[in-house]
Every structure is written in C-alpha cells, then in structure tokens.
Amino acid sequence: MSGIAGYRALAPKTKNLIVAGGLSAFVFGVYFYTMRAVGGTDELQVAIDKFEEHKRRNEEEATLAPKA
C-alpha cells in the first residue's frame, strides 16, 4: 500500500505524466505486437503467386493446344 500512498503524494502534473507514459507504452506495445503477428506470414501473397502460376500455365496450355 505504500506505493499508492507514494503516488498520491505526487503533484497532479507528475501523476498525469506517469499515466500518459503507461498508456503510451501499452498502446505502442499492442501496436508492435499486432504488426509482428499480422506481418509475420505472407499466406495471402503465397496464395496469389500460386494462383498466378496456375493461370499462366492454363493460358500456355490453351495457346499450345492444337485447334480442331
């Protein structure tokens, strides 16, 4: 409980700075965690590359196939 009593003894401006620092640290922590979690995988890009390769192969086969 001495921690809370020590906090109460601080000036209001100092309390505001402590709260702002804590909130800012939390927000930046969540932001960087989210960016790392989302940006860690390129599943969508891999799927797009596979689709483009499949599409290119189908187009090549269609142009090389003999016309009846």
Secondary structure, 3 states (H helix, E strand, C coil): CHHHHHHHCCCHHHHHHHHHHHHHHHHHHHHHHHHHHHHCCCHHHHHHHHHHHHHHHHHHHHHHCCCC
